[in-house]
Amino acid sequence: MAKPDNRADNVEKLQDNIQNTIRNFREGQEYLSEHADEITGEEKRQIEEKNARRLDSIRGFREEVKDEAADRQS
């Protein structure tokens, strides 16, 4: 038997995900600035690409929060 869809805490979980992703983004940015002279161009590219994906994830999470909040009001 399938579990019932419990969406009661989805907004809180999404907000946690947003905070964690923002923290990881900032850590990536700090790493790039603090180790600019020590890392290879490839490593820099990888971190920049990962941070771009993080920004996309944050946008997506925020859209989901809006959707969930609207569902709560219905």
C-alpha positions in Angstrom: 0.0 0.0 0.0 1.3 3.4 -1.0 2.0 6.0 1.7 -0.4 8.9 1.8 1.0 12.2 0.3 1.9 14.2 3.4 2.9 17.7 2.2 2.6 19.4 5.6 6.3 20.1 5.9 7.3 20.5 2.3 7.8 24.2 2.6 10.1 23.7 5.6 12.1 21.0 3.8 12.4 23.2 0.7 13.6 26.1 2.8 16.2 23.9 4.4 17.4 22.8 0.9 17.6 26.4 -0.2 19.7 27.3 2.9 22.0 24.3 2.4 22.5 25.1 -1.3 23.2 28.8 -0.6 25.8 27.7 2.0 27.4 25.4 -0.5 27.4 28.1 -3.2 29.1 30.6 -0.8 31.7 28.0 0.2 32.5 27.4 -3.5 32.8 31.1 -4.1 35.1 31.5 -1.0 37.2 28.5 -2.2 37.7 30.1 -5.6 38.7 33.5 -4.1 41.0 32.0 -1.4 42.7 29.5 -3.6 42.8 31.3 -6.9 46.5 30.9 -7.2 46.5 27.3 -6.2 43.8 25.7 -8.4 43.9 24.6 -12.0 41.8 26.1 -14.7 39.9 22.8 -14.8 39.1 22.8 -11.1 38.0 26.5 -11.3 35.7 25.6 -14.3 34.2 22.7 -12.4 33.5 24.8 -9.3 32.0 27.6 -11.4 29.7 25.1 -13.3 28.6 23.5 -10.0 27.8 26.9 -8.6 25.8 27.7 -11.7 23.8 24.5 -11.1 23.3 25.5 -7.5 21.8 28.9 -8.6 19.4 27.0 -10.9 18.5 24.7 -8.0 17.8 27.7 -5.7 15.5 29.2 -8.3 13.7 25.9 -8.7 13.4 25.4 -4.9 11.9 29.0 -4.6 9.3 28.3 -7.3 8.4 25.1 -5.4 8.0 27.0 -2.2 5.6 29.4 -3.9 3.6 26.5 -5.3 3.5 24.7 -1.9 2.4 27.9 -0.2 -0.3 28.5 -2.7 -1.5 24.9 -2.2 -1.7 25.5 1.5 -4.0 28.4 1.0 -6.4 26.4 -1.2 
